[in-house]
């Protein structure tokens, strides 16, 4: 039996300090994600509390922090719009159970096999949808619909805002929040000790209250009023294909984001590495609890996790404590939340959405791997035009097709072999066609074009010795071509039987 050494007092002090930092970072994000998802602000805090007190206690990754994430905002909003808020809990619970099953089956490691371009495209698409939608909230307006409609309505939003004093006030609050977040990293180190989202929201709230600006505020009802466990009717709604697709999307995207975050956090510290299967179980348990409480789905969030590591956290105590601070605030100081302007939270999410778009790495990626850049861009556009689930599926399909194209290299060499001395006098040289590589249906058009261009009536020999893989489509096409060219009985084409 291995004896665990006691945690030194210095580590406990570091965890306590780190928990406060994570709490300050998580507070505006929890509220902002909830508001952007179309649910009460308290439900975002409930998810943050569960992420600390439930997922934070379970094994997996010791330092990453879980809570509601901007990456699921679009999907949650669509789910609430289509199925209603009461059914959200059932969807999240089912997604959590699916994550538990995937963790028990040790499928966590397979999430590393997802194309990086698809992941980056997914995040970029989420960022675009988030920006397009939250620009309306930033100006105190309501978004007209989904991504394309929101983009098309931006010119009208600008003209409407310019002629409305209330909208201008909201835009000033939201725009100032974004500006402060952008310049925060350039301020002195003493100032940057305060988390940027907290400072931006706190300053916007103070200005709004002191100046009594006519902008929308967060509506607060209290935890007991918003926590509504799903009933039998809500679980019955899961029988539909659309609901099952949403559950699958919740589970896959939340799992992928959490495990990608875990891999990134592991690179930030020298402590124990993440057990991906256990982390998947921890995330599933957290989402199951969130579902029973009717709250938002959770993922591990890289922003809070990085803040936790950078603040000097040593054990999981820091993330558990951060959940406790969120619970105390929501239970005893809900009036603080009611003073926060919606435009400020929209500004935080616009900034978060912009950070999801890999603008700096897109041009180098285009120069070195154009195919990967196209997959990234196509995934982002597909998410913007359709929805998150269909966009990711389209990106995965493109990534698979690109991988198949890249691996199906087929080299075709056509040469002439002089007739042997034993052959008939004046015999024409034999045309030798050497094939090497992987012969798949993707290369079939070019292969057939080469074969059809060979002169008729000449002896032809096809050499397949260098072919590593010959799929059914190419096998059948080659056999048909041989039969056609030997139909006159002269058998001008010789080809070994495909392996």
LOSE-710483 format. One line per 4 residues: for each residue x, y negated, z of C-alpha. Coordinates in nm, 2 decimals, padded with zeros to 4 digits. Each point is the difference from the previous one (the first is absolute). Example, Ala and Ser with C-alpha at 12.3 -4.5 7.8 and 13.67 -1.06 7.14 Angstrom:
BEGIN
01.23:00.45:00.78 | 00.14:-00.34:-00.07
# end
This chain:
BEGIN
00.00:00.00:00.00 | 00.14:-00.34:-00.10 | -00.01:-00.25:00.28 | -00.10:-00.35:-00.11
00.21:-00.28:00.14 | -00.18:-00.29:00.16 | -00.05:-00.32:-00.20 | 00.25:-00.27:00.13
-00.15:-00.32:00.14 | 00.15:-00.20:-00.28 | -00.19:00.20:-00.26 | -00.32:-00.06:00.19
00.06:-00.37:00.01 | 00.07:00.00:-00.37 | -00.31:00.19:-00.07 | -00.21:-00.24:00.20
00.14:-00.30:-00.19 | -00.04:00.18:-00.33 | -00.36:00.08:00.08 | -00.08:-00.37:00.04
00.16:-00.09:-00.33 | -00.19:00.28:-00.18 | -00.32:-00.12:00.17 | 00.05:-00.35:-00.12
00.06:00.12:-00.36 | -00.29:00.24:00.01 | -00.26:-00.24:00.13 | -00.05:-00.22:-00.30
00.04:00.30:-00.24 | -00.26:00.21:00.17 | -00.25:-00.28:-00.01 | 00.08:-00.11:-00.35
-00.02:00.35:-00.15 | -00.34:00.05:00.17 | -00.14:-00.33:-00.13 | 00.13:00.07:-00.35
-00.15:00.35:00.01 | -00.35:-00.14:00.07 | -00.03:00.13:00.35 | -00.01:-00.17:00.35
00.34:-00.12:00.12 | -00.01:00.22:00.31 | 00.00:00.31:-00.21 | 00.35:-00.08:-00.12
00.11:-00.04:00.36 | -00.16:00.33:00.09 | 00.21:00.17:-00.27 | 00.31:-00.18:00.13
-00.08:00.12:00.36 | -00.05:00.36:-00.12 | 00.32:-00.02:-00.20 | 00.19:-00.09:00.32
-00.18:00.20:00.27 | -00.07:00.32:-00.20 | 00.23:00.03:-00.30 | 00.28:-00.18:00.20
00.00:00.28:00.26 | 00.03:00.29:-00.25 | 00.32:00.14:-00.14 | 00.12:-00.07:-00.35
00.17:-00.33:-00.04 | 00.10:-00.16:00.33 | 00.04:-00.37:-00.11 | -00.25:-00.07:-00.29
-00.32:-00.17:00.09 | -00.35:00.07:-00.13 | -00.30:-00.21:-00.06 | -00.23:-00.14:-00.27
00.20:-00.07:-00.32 | -00.04:-00.24:-00.28 | 00.05:00.28:-00.24 | -00.34:00.15:00.08
-00.19:-00.33:00.01 | -00.13:00.03:-00.36 | -00.11:00.36:00.04 | -00.17:-00.07:00.34
-00.19:-00.30:-00.15 | -00.12:00.21:-00.29 | -00.11:00.28:00.24 | -00.19:-00.24:00.23
-00.17:-00.15:-00.30 | -00.10:00.33:-00.15 | -00.08:00.21:00.31 | -00.06:-00.26:00.27
00.18:-00.07:00.32 | -00.16:00.28:00.21 | 00.14:00.26:-00.25 | 00.35:-00.13:00.02
00.06:00.18:00.32 | -00.10:00.34:-00.15 | 00.23:-00.07:-00.30 | 00.30:-00.08:00.22
-00.07:00.30:00.23 | -00.01:00.24:-00.30 | 00.32:-00.15:-00.13 | 00.17:00.05:00.34
-00.11:00.36:00.01 | 00.14:00.05:-00.35 | 00.33:-00.15:00.11 | 00.00:00.24:00.30
-00.04:00.29:-00.24 | 00.27:-00.12:-00.23 | 00.24:-00.04:00.30 | -00.09:00.35:00.13
00.07:00.14:-00.34 | 00.34:-00.18:00.00 | -00.08:-00.21:-00.31 | 00.16:-00.32:00.14
00.33:00.06:-00.18 | -00.17:00.02:-00.34 | -00.09:-00.37:00.02 | 00.36:-00.07:-00.08
-00.06:00.14:-00.35 | -00.23:-00.29:-00.10 | 00.16:-00.23:-00.26 | 00.15:-00.31:00.14
-00.13:-00.20:-00.29 | -00.35:00.11:00.07 | 00.04:-00.10:00.37 | 00.14:-00.34:-00.10
-00.27:-00.05:-00.26 | -00.26:00.10:00.26 | 00.13:-00.26:00.24 | 00.03:-00.26:-00.27
-00.36:00.07:-00.11 | -00.12:-00.03:00.36 | 00.19:-00.33:00.03 | -00.16:-00.14:-00.32
-00.35:00.10:00.11 | 00.06:-00.14:00.35 | 00.12:-00.33:-00.13 | -00.28:-00.04:-00.25
-00.26:00.07:00.27 | 00.15:-00.19:00.29 | 00.05:-00.32:-00.20 | -00.38:-00.04:00.03
00.01:00.05:00.37 | 00.29:-00.24:00.03 | -00.23:-00.27:-00.16 | -00.30:00.09:00.21
-00.18:00.17:-00.29 | -00.13:00.35:-00.07 | 00.17:00.21:-00.26 | -00.23:00.09:-00.30
00.09:00.36:-00.02 | 00.29:00.23:-00.09 | 00.34:-00.08:-00.14 | -00.08:-00.11:-00.36
-00.30:-00.21:00.12 | 00.21:-00.16:00.27 | 00.28:-00.08:-00.25 | -00.25:-00.14:-00.25
-00.16:-00.22:00.27 | 00.32:-00.17:00.12 | -00.02:-00.30:-00.23 | -00.35:-00.06:00.12
00.11:00.04:00.36 | 00.26:-00.27:-00.05 | -00.24:-00.25:-00.15 | -00.26:00.07:00.27
00.25:-00.04:00.28 | 00.13:-00.33:-00.14 | -00.35:-00.15:00.03 | -00.09:00.13:00.34
00.14:-00.15:00.32 | -00.07:00.31:00.21 | 00.17:00.23:-00.25 | 00.29:-00.24:-00.02
00.04:00.02:00.38 | 00.00:00.38:-00.01 | 00.24:00.00:-00.29 | 00.23:-00.23:00.19
00.00:00.23:00.30 | 00.06:00.31:-00.21 | 00.26:-00.16:-00.22 | 00.19:-00.13:00.30
00.00:00.35:00.15 | 00.15:00.15:-00.32 | 00.26:-00.28:-00.02 | 00.10:00.05:00.36
00.04:00.38:-00.06 | 00.22:-00.07:-00.30 | 00.24:-00.24:00.17 | 00.00:00.17:00.34
00.31:00.21:-00.08 | 00.20:-00.31:-00.08 | -00.07:-00.16:00.34 | 00.25:00.02:00.29
00.04:00.34:00.18 | -00.16:-00.13:00.32 | -00.31:-00.09:-00.19 | -00.01:00.33:-00.19
00.00:00.19:00.33 | -00.38:-00.05:-00.02 | -00.16:00.23:-00.26 | -00.09:-00.20:-00.31
-00.37:00.12:-00.03 | -00.07:-00.08:00.36 | 00.16:-00.35:-00.02 | -00.19:-00.08:-00.32
-00.34:00.11:00.13 | 00.06:-00.16:00.34 | 00.10:-00.34:-00.16 | -00.30:00.02:-00.24
-00.23:00.07:00.28 | 00.13:-00.28:00.22 | -00.03:-00.25:-00.29 | -00.35:00.12:-00.08
-00.12:-00.03:00.36 | 00.16:-00.33:00.08 | -00.11:-00.16:-00.33 | -00.34:00.17:00.02
00.03:00.09:-00.37 | -00.32:00.13:-00.17 | 00.14:00.34:-00.10 | -00.13:00.35:00.07
00.12:00.18:00.31 | 00.02:00.37:00.09 | -00.33:00.14:00.14 | 00.06:00.19:00.32
-00.26:00.24:00.16 | 00.21:00.20:00.24 | 00.12:00.36:-00.01 | -00.31:00.17:00.14
-00.22:-00.16:-00.27 | 00.21:00.09:-00.30 | 00.10:00.36:00.10 | -00.27:00.22:-00.14
00.08:00.37:-00.05 | -00.15:00.14:-00.32 | -00.31:00.22:00.03 | -00.12:00.31:-00.17
-00.14:-00.20:-00.29 | 00.34:-00.16:-00.07 | 00.18:00.33:-00.01 | -00.27:00.13:-00.24
00.10:-00.28:-00.24 | 00.33:00.17:-00.04 | -00.16:00.26:-00.22 | 00.01:-00.22:-00.31
00.29:00.01:-00.25 | 00.06:-00.38:00.04 | 00.04:00.04:00.38 | 00.23:00.30:-00.04
00.21:-00.19:-00.24 | 00.03:-00.29:00.25 | 00.09:00.24:00.28 | 00.27:00.15:-00.22
00.13:-00.35:-00.09 | 00.01:-00.10:00.36 | 00.19:00.31:00.10 | 00.25:00.00:-00.28
00.08:-00.37:-00.01 | 00.02:-00.03:00.39 | 00.22:00.31:00.01 | 00.23:-00.12:-00.28
00.03:-00.35:00.15 | 00.07:00.14:00.35 | 00.26:00.24:-00.12 | 00.17:-00.25:-00.23
00.01:-00.23:00.30 | 00.15:00.27:00.21 | 00.28:00.06:-00.25 | 00.07:-00.38:-00.01
00.00:-00.03:00.38 | 00.24:00.29:00.03 | 00.25:-00.20:-00.20 | -00.02:-00.29:00.25
00.11:00.18:00.31 | 00.24:00.28:00.12 | -00.25:00.18:00.22 | -00.19:00.32:-00.06
-00.13:00.06:-00.36 | -00.36:00.03:-00.08 | -00.17:00.34:-00.01 | -00.23:-00.06:-00.30
-00.25:00.27:00.07 | -00.04:-00.10:00.37 | -00.03:-00.36:-00.11 | -00.28:00.10:-00.24
-00.18:00.17:00.28 | 00.04:-00.31:00.22 | -00.14:-00.22:-00.27 | -00.29:00.24:-00.05
-00.08:00.01:00.37 | 00.00:-00.38:00.01 | -00.23:-00.03:-00.30 | -00.23:00.26:00.14
-00.04:-00.20:00.32 | -00.04:-00.32:-00.20 | -00.27:00.17:-00.20 | -00.19:00.10:00.31
00.02:-00.36:00.12 | -00.12:-00.13:-00.34 | 00.32:-00.20:-00.05 | 00.24:-00.05:-00.30
00.23:00.26:-00.12 | 00.36:-00.02:00.11 | 00.34:00.04:-00.14 | 00.36:-00.05:00.12
00.08:-00.36:-00.09 | 00.36:-00.09:-00.10 | -00.03:-00.36:00.11 | -00.09:00.09:00.36
00.24:00.29:00.00 | 00.29:-00.21:-00.12 | -00.08:-00.26:00.26 | 00.00:00.28:00.26
00.34:00.12:-00.10 | 00.15:-00.35:-00.03 | -00.13:-00.09:00.34 | 00.21:00.28:00.15
-00.26:00.27:00.07 | 00.15:00.32:00.12 | -00.29:00.23:00.06 | -00.37:00.04:-00.09
-00.09:-00.20:00.32 | 00.02:-00.33:-00.20 | -00.27:00.10:-00.25 | -00.23:00.14:00.28
00.04:-00.32:00.20 | -00.09:-00.21:-00.31 | -00.33:00.19:-00.02 | -00.06:-00.09:00.37
00.06:-00.37:-00.06 | -00.25:00.01:-00.29 | -00.26:00.17:00.22 | 00.05:-00.26:00.28
-00.04:-00.29:-00.23 | -00.31:00.13:-00.17 | -00.16:00.10:00.33 | 00.08:-00.31:00.21
00.07:-00.29:-00.25 | -00.23:00.05:-00.30 | -00.06:-00.38:-00.02 | 00.36:-00.04:-00.12
-00.09:00.19:-00.31 | -00.31:-00.22:-00.07 | 00.22:-00.31:-00.04 | 00.20:00.15:-00.29
-00.09:-00.15:-00.34 | -00.07:00.25:-00.28 | 00.21:-00.20:-00.24 | 00.31:00.05:00.21
-00.05:00.38:00.00 | -00.06:-00.02:-00.37 | 00.33:-00.18:-00.04 | 00.18:00.28:00.20
-00.15:00.26:-00.23 | 00.08:-00.20:-00.32 | 00.36:-00.01:00.12 | -00.01:00.37:00.09
-00.14:00.08:-00.35 | 00.27:-00.20:-00.17 | 00.27:00.20:00.19 | -00.15:00.32:-00.14
00.09:-00.10:-00.35 | 00.36:00.10:-00.09 | 00.08:-00.31:-00.21 | 00.37:00.01:00.07
00.05:00.36:-00.09 | -00.23:00.01:-00.30 | 00.25:-00.16:-00.25 | 00.30:00.22:00.10
-00.23:00.30:-00.02 | -00.11:-00.10:-00.35 | 00.36:-00.03:-00.11 | 00.10:00.34:00.14
-00.31:00.21:-00.01 | -00.27:-00.14:-00.22 | -00.22:00.30:00.03 | -00.01:-00.03:00.38
-00.08:-00.38:-00.04 | -00.29:00.08:-00.23 | -00.14:00.26:00.24 | 00.03:-00.26:00.28
-00.18:-00.27:-00.20 | -00.26:00.23:-00.14 | -00.09:00.13:00.35 | -00.03:-00.36:00.13
-00.22:-00.11:-00.29 | -00.22:00.32:00.03 | -00.06:-00.07:00.37 | -00.09:-00.36:-00.08
-00.24:00.09:-00.28 | -00.16:00.31:00.16 | 00.05:00.08:00.36 | 00.28:00.14:00.23
-00.08:00.37:-00.04 | -00.04:00.00:-00.38 | 00.30:-00.23:-00.04 | 00.23:00.23:00.20
-00.13:00.31:-00.19 | 00.08:-00.18:-00.33 | 00.34:-00.09:00.13 | 00.07:00.36:00.10
-00.11:00.13:-00.34 | 00.23:-00.25:-00.18 | 00.29:00.11:00.23 | -00.06:00.36:-00.08
-00.02:-00.07:-00.37 | 00.32:-00.20:00.02 | 00.18:00.27:00.19 | -00.12:00.26:-00.26
00.12:-00.22:-00.28 | 00.34:-00.06:00.16 | 00.06:00.37:00.07 | -00.12:00.12:-00.35
00.31:-00.09:-00.18 | 00.02:00.19:-00.33 | 00.30:-00.04:-00.23 | -00.04:00.11:-00.36
00.30:00.05:-00.22 | -00.03:00.09:-00.37 | 00.30:00.13:-00.19 | 00.08:00.21:-00.31
00.18:00.33:00.02 | 00.17:00.11:-00.33 | -00.12:00.33:-00.14 | 00.22:00.30:00.09
00.21:00.19:-00.25 | -00.24:00.30:00.03 | -00.30:-00.21:-00.11 | -00.13:-00.04:-00.35
00.20:-00.22:-00.24 | -00.09:-00.36:00.00 | -00.22:00.04:00.31 | -00.09:-00.33:00.17
00.15:-00.08:00.34 | -00.21:00.10:00.30 | -00.15:-00.29:00.19 | 00.07:00.05:00.37
-00.23:-00.17:00.25 | 00.14:00.01:00.35 | -00.23:-00.09:00.29 | 00.13:-00.08:00.35
-00.16:-00.13:00.32 | -00.37:00.02:00.11 | -00.25:00.05:-00.28 | -00.34:-00.12:00.14
-00.31:-00.14:-00.16 | 00.12:-00.35:00.06 | 00.28:00.05:-00.26 | -00.21:00.21:-00.24
-00.09:-00.28:-00.25 | 00.37:-00.09:-00.06 | 00.09:00.37:-00.03 | -00.27:00.07:-00.25
00.10:-00.31:-00.20 | 00.36:00.12:-00.02 | -00.11:00.35:-00.11 | -00.25:-00.11:-00.26
00.27:-00.23:-00.16 | 00.22:00.30:-00.08 | 00.02:00.09:-00.37 | -00.23:00.28:-00.12
00.14:00.32:-00.14 | 00.33:-00.02:00.19 | 00.10:00.27:00.25 | -00.05:-00.14:00.35
00.11:00.13:00.33 | -00.12:-00.13:00.33 | 00.24:00.04:00.30 | -00.17:00.00:00.34
00.30:00.10:00.20 | 00.03:-00.34:00.16 | -00.37:-00.04:00.10 | -00.04:00.02:00.38
-00.37:-00.03:00.00 | -00.26:00.06:-00.27 | -00.36:-00.07:00.09 | -00.30:00.17:-00.15
-00.08:-00.30:-00.24 | 00.35:00.00:-00.15 | 00.01:00.38:-00.02 | -00.33:00.02:-00.19
00.09:-00.29:-00.23 | 00.34:00.15:-00.09 | -00.16:00.34:-00.08 | -00.27:-00.16:-00.21
00.26:-00.19:-00.19 | 00.20:00.31:-00.07 | -00.30:00.19:-00.12 | -00.10:-00.28:-00.24
00.34:-00.03:-00.15 | 00.03:00.38:-00.04 | -00.35:00.04:-00.14 | 00.13:00.08:-00.35
00.18:00.31:00.12 | 00.35:-00.12:-00.06 | 00.06:-00.07:00.37 | 00.21:-00.31:-00.04
-00.01:-00.08:00.37 | 00.17:00.21:00.26 | -00.06:-00.07:00.37 | 00.07:00.23:00.30
-00.31:00.08:00.21 | -00.05:-00.27:00.26 | 00.10:00.11:00.35
# end
